Each structure stands twice: as structure tokens, then as C-alpha cells.
Amino acid sequence: MTLPAAELERVVRVLRAGGVVACPTETFVGLLADAANQAAVERVCQLKGRDAGNPIALLLPSIDALSLVAAEVSAGARALADR
């Protein structure tokens, strides 16, 4: 699915403002939010009906992006990410 430029710009504005965007995929509807924005992450947990202490999936564009969100990456986690 390709979004028209105007819609993509709207999605970016919502995310930059700390909002949450629903995004359909082939298998589920993902909730998009800025992982660096604590309020946005809390909103995702609220929308999913999850306790804030319960982990949620974080999708990254590449293995190199791990360093942006994790202070340490174990050897096991690195091996899994390399797959």
C-alpha cells in the first residue's frame, strides 16, 4: 500500500506531535508511534490495553538502529537480529 504524499505528510505530522497512527499490514494492524516519546509509547500501551510494564514490539529499519534504542545488545539478541 502506497500513501499519497499528502497522507504521508499527515502521518509524519501526527507522529512528530506525539500521536499514534494505525497502520494495516498483511497480517495485523500496527500502531505507529515515536519510540523516543514516552507519552506516545504510553498511549500505545493504553490503546492496546496493556500495562506499561508489559513489553510491546519495536520494529526497526535495520540492525544498525539497535544502537539508537538499546544501551546494550546481548550476543544472543544480536544473533537473533542477524537472522
N, C-alpha and C positions, 0 to 999 in steps of 0.2 A: 504494500500500500504506500503510495506516494502522496504526501500532502502538498497542496498548492502553497506557494511561497507565503501568502498572507496568513494561512492557517499555521504554518511552521513558525512564523514570526510571533503569532499569538501564543503558541505553546511556549516558546522561549521566554516571552514576557511573563507568563504565569509562573514558570519555574524560577526565573530570576527574582520574582516578587515573593518567593517562598510558598507558592501554591503547589497543588498536586494535580496531575493530569492523568486521566485514564487512557491507556493505550492498548488496543486489541492486538493480539498476536495470533499465530496459527493455533495455539493450544490454550491460551489463557488471556485474561485482561490484566496487564501490568499497571501498577500505579507508579508514575514517574514523579520524582521529587529531587531536589538538590540534597545530596547526601551530606554536604557540609553545613546544611542549615538545620539545626536541631529542632526548631519548631516545625519545619516541613516533615522531618522524619517522624516526629511525634504525631503529626496529622495522619501520616500513612498508617501508623500503628492504630490510631483511633478508627480510621476508616475500615481497617481490616479486623477490628475488634480484638486486637492483640494487646497484651500487657507490654509496656515499654521495655521490660526486661527480656522479652521473648524475641530472639533474633529474626530479622527479615532478610530476604535475599538482596544482594547488591550486585548488579551487573556492571561490569567494567569493559571498556573497549579493547583492552589488551592487558597482558601480564605486567607490562611496564607501569600501568596505572595503579598497581597494588601499592606502590610506594607513596601514593597520594592519600591513601586511606588507612594504611596499616603501619604502625611503628616497627613491627617485626613480622616476618613471614617465616613460619617454620619450614623445615626441609620437606615435610610431608605435604604441607599446603602448597608449596612451590611445585612439587612433583605432580600434584593433582591439577594445578593450574596449567602446567605444561602440557597436559594431555589434551 
